Amino acid sequence: MSNTDKTSIKSKTASIIRATDLPKPTRKTHKGLNISEDQLLELYKSMYLQRRFEERSMQMYQKGKFGGFLHLYIGQEAVSTGSDFALNEDDDFITAYRDHGHGLVKGITPNEAMAELFGKKDGCSKGKGGSMHYFKTEKHFWGGHAIVGAHLPLAAGIAFANKYKENDRVTICFFGDGAIDQGSLNESFNLAQLWKLPVIYVVENNGYSMGTAVQRHSAGNLADRAVPYGMKYDVVNGMDLFSVIDKVSEAAEQVRRTKEPYFLEVVTYRYRGHSMSDPANYRTKEELDEYKKIDPIERLKTYILDRDIATEKDLDAINEEVEETVLEAVEFADKSDFPDDEDLFRDVYADDDFPYLT
């Protein structure tokens, strides 16, 4: 390969989606979105909790407290937080393996979340799922799935069950831009539109599928994948909390009213590598710095301070409370016991008298 070819390939991986090219954020204020000042502070707290939880998780991973894979959600907190706020408490969430943020907003406690990372029995999946398999079905959180694209048909199935039961619930399914090229997406989109299923499919386009830039693995615009199926779709600025709330609220209203699916491309960015083993050498420092200037948490903090909704001291108090919560979660996870040997086959087989169990 010539140096010219190498330069050409490298140029295609750098600054693929510039921060300045993101969709324009909504012009609606918190009042325009029916968000009270107290709710706004809770949204800030939720985003900050996800950030600090993941930063502590990274530290614990580096200390050898747990192994396996660890995919951090740092930078994408506006997507999980905004989506949860826009939907009803009993609406169903399902996502891929970058699932810590989604699990926390859907009611998995920091203690349960950290214990699951540590592989402990007090974890949300009883220590048997780890980072990529968070579950809490009583809170309508259906995972956490490690196989790329495998949960898209499951989302259609959950939506079909809700339609059958006529309970007016919406299912929201999150996946990365890498999963958009899986055959399961086309099969799921086809059935969702054909059967008029109440589901919102959300691709969290953070610019890279592992280390491959989106323009190098996907032809055309991601949002256009909905077009052949006649599915409604939109593109959202995922670095802006209000934009996510605005668009997911709109999509949910339409899904409940029309009983048809909806597709959202949420353009966001992850500040860390694909996983802990990824140094992210495929992107430039300039690109990363450009996105850090629009950090969704700092963006919300500036909004709050500029409008005198809270003071710097108030936000510092929230930050300190979150920090204590996360440290307590680490201590809880460390002291929790590992699952018992007999738990190995528990929750695996539907029949209690399955041969392996007896």
C-alpha positions in Angstrom: 0.0 0.0 0.0 1.4 3.4 -0.9 1.7 6.3 1.5 -0.9 8.1 -0.6 -3.4 5.3 0.0 -2.6 5.2 3.7 -3.2 9.0 4.0 -6.5 8.6 2.1 -7.7 5.9 4.5 -6.7 7.9 7.6 -8.4 11.1 6.3 -11.7 9.1 6.0 -11.5 8.1 9.7 -10.8 11.6 11.1 -13.6 14.1 11.9 -16.2 11.9 10.1 -19.0 13.8 11.9 -18.0 17.2 13.0 -19.7 18.7 16.0 -20.6 21.7 13.9 -22.5 19.3 11.5 -24.8 18.0 14.2 -28.6 18.5 13.8 -29.7 21.9 15.2 -30.8 21.6 18.8 -34.4 22.3 19.6 -35.3 25.9 20.4 -37.7 24.9 23.1 -36.8 25.8 26.7 -37.5 23.6 29.7 -40.8 25.4 30.1 -41.7 24.7 26.5 -41.1 21.0 27.2 -43.2 21.1 30.4 -40.1 20.5 32.6 -40.3 22.0 36.0 -37.2 23.4 37.7 -37.1 20.6 40.2 -37.4 18.1 37.3 -34.6 19.8 35.5 -32.3 19.4 38.5 -33.2 15.7 38.7 -32.3 15.3 35.0 -29.0 16.9 35.7 -28.5 14.5 38.7 -29.4 11.5 36.5 -26.9 12.4 33.9 -24.1 13.2 36.4 -24.8 9.9 38.2 -24.3 8.0 34.9 -21.1 9.8 34.2 -19.6 9.2 37.7 -20.8 5.6 37.9 -19.0 4.9 34.6 -15.8 6.7 35.6 -15.7 4.7 38.9 -16.5 1.5 36.9 -13.5 2.2 34.7 -11.3 2.6 37.8 -12.6 -0.6 39.4 -11.9 -2.4 36.1 -8.4 -1.1 36.0 -7.9 -2.3 39.6 -8.9 -5.8 38.6 -12.1 -5.8 40.6 -13.9 -7.4 37.6 -13.0 -8.6 34.1 -14.7 -9.3 30.8 -15.8 -6.4 28.6 -16.7 -2.9 29.7 -18.3 -0.5 27.2 -18.7 3.0 28.6 -21.6 5.3 27.8 -19.7 8.5 28.7 -20.8 11.3 26.4 -24.2 9.8 25.5 -26.1 10.4 28.8 -28.5 12.9 27.2 -29.9 10.0 25.1 -30.8 7.7 28.0 -32.0 10.5 30.3 -34.0 12.3 27.7 -35.7 9.2 26.4 -36.7 8.0 29.9 -38.2 11.4 30.7 -40.1 11.5 27.5 -41.7 8.1 28.0 -44.0 6.6 30.6 -42.7 4.7 33.6 -44.2 1.4 32.3 -43.0 1.8 28.7 -40.5 -0.9 27.8 -36.8 -0.3 27.2 -34.4 -2.7 25.5 -30.8 -1.9 24.4 -27.4 -3.3 23.4 -24.3 -3.9 25.5 -23.6 -0.2 26.2 -26.4 -0.4 28.7 -25.3 1.1 32.1 -27.0 4.5 31.5 -30.2 3.0 30.3 -30.4 0.6 33.2 -29.8 3.4 35.8 -32.5 5.6 34.3 -35.0 2.7 34.3 -34.6 2.0 38.0 -31.6 -0.3 38.5 -30.0 1.1 41.6 -26.3 2.0 41.6 -25.8 -0.8 44.1 -27.4 -3.4 41.9 -25.6 -2.0 38.8 -22.1 -2.0 40.4 -22.6 -5.4 42.0 -23.5 -6.8 38.6 -20.2 -5.5 37.2 -18.4 -7.2 40.0 -20.3 -10.5 39.2 -22.0 -10.6 42.6 -25.3 -12.2 43.6 -26.8 -8.8 44.6 -26.4 -7.5 41.0 -29.4 -6.7 38.8 -28.8 -10.0 36.9 -27.7 -11.9 40.0 -24.1 -11.5 39.0 -24.5 -13.8 36.0 -24.9 -11.1 33.3 -22.1 -8.7 33.9 -21.7 -5.4 32.1 -23.4 -6.3 28.9 -26.5 -8.0 30.4 -28.3 -5.6 32.7 -31.9 -6.6 33.3 -34.7 -5.4 35.6 -37.9 -6.6 34.1 -40.1 -5.3 36.9 -39.0 -1.8 35.8 -39.7 -2.7 32.2 -36.0 -2.9 31.3 -35.3 -5.9 29.1 -31.5 -5.8 28.7 -28.6 -5.4 27.9 -27.7 -7.7 24.9 -24.2 -8.6 23.8 -25.0 -9.9 20.3 -24.9 -7.0 17.8 -28.4 -6.5 16.5 -29.9 -9.6 18.1 -32.3 -7.6 20.3 -34.0 -5.7 17.5 -36.4 -8.6 16.8 -37.0 -9.0 20.6 -38.1 -5.3 20.6 -40.7 -6.2 17.9 -41.8 -9.1 20.0 -42.3 -7.0 23.1 -44.2 -4.4 21.1 -46.4 -7.2 19.6 -47.2 -8.4 23.1 -48.2 -4.9 24.1 -50.4 -4.5 21.0 -52.0 -7.8 21.8 -52.7 -6.8 25.4 -53.9 -3.3 24.3 -52.1 -1.7 27.2 -51.0 1.4 25.2 -47.3 0.9 26.1 -44.5 1.9 23.8 -41.4 -0.1 23.3 -38.1 1.8 22.7 -35.2 -0.1 21.3 -31.6 1.4 21.3 -28.8 0.1 19.2 -25.5 1.4 17.8 -24.6 2.4 14.3 -22.8 -0.9 13.8 -26.0 -2.8 14.3 -27.8 -0.9 11.6 -26.1 -3.1 9.0 -27.3 -6.3 10.5 -30.0 -8.3 8.7 -32.1 -8.4 11.9 -32.8 -4.6 11.4 -34.5 -5.2 8.0 -36.5 -8.1 9.3 -37.6 -6.2 12.4 -38.5 -3.0 10.5 -40.5 -5.1 8.0 -42.6 -6.8 10.6 -42.9 -3.7 12.8 -44.4 -1.7 9.9 -46.4 -4.6 8.4 -48.0 -5.4 11.8 -48.2 -1.8 12.9 -46.3 -2.4 16.1 -45.9 0.3 18.8 -42.1 0.5 18.8 -39.6 3.3 18.5 -36.2 2.2 17.1 -33.3 4.4 18.0 -29.9 4.2 16.5 -27.4 5.9 18.8 -25.0 7.1 16.0 -21.8 7.9 17.9 -19.8 8.0 14.7 -17.9 4.7 15.1 -18.7 1.0 14.9 -16.0 -0.2 17.2 -13.1 1.5 15.4 -14.7 1.9 12.0 -16.2 5.3 11.1 -19.8 5.2 10.1 -19.1 6.4 6.5 -16.9 3.4 6.0 -19.4 0.8 7.1 -22.8 2.2 6.1 -23.9 3.4 2.7 -26.2 6.5 2.7 -27.8 8.2 5.6 -28.8 6.0 8.5 -32.2 7.6 9.0 -33.1 6.7 5.4 -33.2 3.0 6.4 -36.8 3.7 7.4 -37.9 4.9 3.9 -38.4 1.5 2.1 -40.8 0.5 4.9 -42.8 3.7 4.9 -41.8 4.2 8.5 -41.8 7.7 10.0 -38.3 8.9 11.0 -36.3 11.9 12.2 -32.7 12.9 13.1 -31.9 14.2 16.6 -29.1 16.1 18.2 -28.1 13.6 20.9 -25.7 15.9 22.6 -28.6 18.1 23.7 -31.0 16.8 26.4 -33.9 19.0 25.3 -33.7 17.9 21.7 -33.9 14.2 22.8 -36.9 14.9 25.1 -38.6 16.9 22.3 -38.2 14.3 19.6 -38.8 11.1 21.7 -42.0 12.7 23.1 -43.2 13.5 19.6 -42.4 10.0 18.4 -44.1 8.4 21.4 -47.2 10.5 20.9 -47.4 9.5 17.2 -46.8 5.8 18.0 -49.5 5.7 20.6 -51.9 7.6 18.3 -51.2 5.8 15.0 -50.1 2.4 16.4 -47.2 2.5 13.9 -43.4 2.3 14.5 -41.0 5.2 14.4 -37.3 5.4 13.7 -34.9 8.0 15.2 -31.3 8.5 14.4 -29.8 10.2 17.4 -26.4 11.7 16.5 -24.2 11.5 19.6 -20.6 10.8 20.6 -18.7 8.6 23.0 -15.7 10.2 24.7 -14.0 6.8 25.5 -13.0 4.0 23.2 -15.3 1.3 22.1 -14.4 -0.8 25.2 -11.6 -0.7 27.8 -9.2 -2.3 25.4 -9.6 0.3 22.7 -7.2 3.3 22.7 -9.3 5.0 20.0 -6.4 5.8 17.8 -8.7 6.0 14.8 -9.8 9.5 15.7 -7.9 12.7 16.2 -7.4 14.7 19.4 -8.9 17.7 17.6 -12.1 15.8 16.9 -12.5 14.6 20.5 -11.8 18.1 21.8 -14.4 19.5 19.5 -17.1 17.2 21.0 -16.0 17.9 24.5 -17.0 21.5 24.0 -20.6 20.4 23.7 -20.6 17.9 26.5 -24.3 17.3 27.3 -23.8 17.5 31.0 -21.9 20.8 30.9 -24.4 22.1 28.4 -27.3 21.5 30.8 -25.2 22.9 33.7 -24.7 26.1 31.8 -28.4 26.3 31.0 -29.3 26.0 34.7 -26.8 28.5 35.9 -27.5 31.1 33.2 -31.2 31.1 34.1 -30.6 31.2 37.9 -32.5 27.9 38.3 -29.7 26.8 40.7 -26.4 28.2 41.9 -22.9 26.7 41.4 -23.1 25.7 45.1 -26.4 23.9 44.6 -25.0 21.9 41.7 -21.8 21.1 43.7 -24.0 19.7 46.4 -25.7 17.4 43.9 -22.4 16.3 42.6 -21.1 15.5 46.1 -24.3 13.5 46.8 -23.8 11.5 43.5 -20.2 10.9 44.3 -21.1 9.5 47.7 -23.8 7.3 46.1 -21.3 5.8 43.7 -18.7 5.2 46.3 -21.3 3.4 48.4 -22.1 1.3 45.4 -18.5 0.3 45.0 -18.4 -0.7 48.7 -21.6 -2.6 48.4 -20.4 -4.5 45.4 -17.1 -5.3 47.0 -18.8 -6.7 50.1 -21.5 -8.7 48.3 -21.0 -12.4 47.8 -20.5 -14.3 44.6 -23.4 -16.4 43.3 -23.6 -19.9 44.8 -22.5 -22.9 42.6 -26.1 -24.2 42.4 -27.1 -20.8 40.8 -25.2 -21.9 37.6 -28.3 -23.4 36.0 -30.9 -21.3 37.7 -32.9 -19.0 35.4 -31.5 -20.8 32.4 -34.2 -23.5 31.8 -37.9 -23.1 32.0 -38.5 -26.5 33.5 -37.3 -27.3 37.0 -36.9 -30.9 36.2 -34.7 -30.3 33.1 -32.1 -33.2 33.0 -29.1 -31.0 33.7 -30.8 -29.8 36.9 -31.7 -33.2 38.2 
